[in-house]
Amino acid sequence: MADTNKKATLSIGNESYDLPILSPTEGPDVVDVRKLYGQADVFTYDPGFTSTASCDSAITYIDGEEGILLHRGYPIDQLAEKSHFLEVCYLLLYGELPTAAQLEDFESRVTNHTMVHEQMHRFFTGFRRDAHPMAIMTGVVGAMSAFYHDSTDIHDPWHREVASIRLIAKMPTIAAMAYKYSIGQPFVYPRNDLDFAGNFLRMCFSVPAEDYQVNPILSRAMDRIFTLHADHEQNASTSTVRLASSSGANPFACIAAGIACLWGPAHGGANQAALESLKEIGTPDRIPEMLARAKDKDDPFRLMGFGHRVYKNFDPRAKVMKQSADEVLDLLGVENNPILAVAKEVEKQALADDYFVDRKLFPNVDFYSGIILEAMGFPTSMFTPIFAVSRTVGWVSQWKEMIEDPAMKIGRPRQLYTGPSQRDYVDVENR
Ligand code: CMC
């Protein structure tokens, strides 16, 4: 972040204030208002952070107008095609692509942390069988703080490193256990000879009574879903993790806060909601009726999997996801999948409709991911937990970046107070 020598001038009454303008490596300049309150006794007002940078970060860059997503400078489509999830994890965490030796070491460290403390198994049995896996994950990940005391000192670089690896490694195990618990099957322990995605598929779909062979094409598709969701700069759950961590709270508690935020249907819950919407539409003839509902301001219905706060163009992740959907359904021999056909037709009709065109509403990453996950055998309730497994590395990388910044401060937004002015207490008999 460089000071540009350019200034913005803010006039209030007869006074004017010069505000420095900072220049990022990519994207629009940023007006630095940090000293504004001290100088001018005013705050800025920006609910939803639509014009406000909450931090500086060197991890991920999005150009929403152009539909570009870069991790440490590398475009997501190149990473999805040529790299794989654990390599992208390394890139996000440490800033550069690993050498072969660094990658081998990193993969081995993650693999050796995939088991969870045996006593954690008992946590699961405390939940109702019909609990949503995200509810279970919020609780169990928060509880990791109670099991891994030796990696909760955020001021110790080694603790931070071990906590990061543990979170990335154990999240698939926890998500798979939440799934197994919900269907009444025994937990499946991780296996160190499988790769990250293959291991997750096996923990979800194998049973002790039968051998399970990981299909390499499905495992590649799973890995790509993890890669596409790995990080997305300062989205709601990442900002939640940063805000929670800014108080000095331990990483496991903070990632649990991120999981809670991700669950919402406007964020990670959209993949479940998108598939449910497509199923509700059911057949192409019902698309115009559903689009009319999505456009009707008196109807709360929204076309899930469409629209994005930052992308005002095709979400680059959705392009890869759409291609993956075709590949996976082909592989599984699901020709002419009616939901994929409905999805493609919804996309076509929406992109030809002035309402969606004027508002720049395009399919986002969640529009096609549910179709792939369902074809793989996952119930809709597992879609958001899978998003959480992928996004853990983004949360952890952003958390580490923030904690390692010597200028870190506790996050404490200001407000535009609209309540009553000071008044005197009235005794109950006089009200
Ligand atoms: N269907 C119908 N109308 C929509 C939709 C939609 N999916 N999304 C936005 N709009 C309209 C909205 O009603 C508003 O119209 P108007 O200007 O007439 O009032 C306009 O488009 C702008 O919408 P907004 O809600 O002000 O935009 P936002 O940036 O606050 O919201 C969003 C972004 C993602 C929450 C929203 O587009 C949405 O709810 N989409 C559906 C949920 C979804 O797919 N979320 C997943 C996002 S990608 C995964 C992730 O990163 O978490």
Residues whose N, C-alpha, C, O or C-beta is under 5 A from the ligand:
A	BS01	CMC	P265 A266 H267 G268 A270 A294 R302 L303 M304 G305 F306 G307 H308 R309 R359 N364 V365
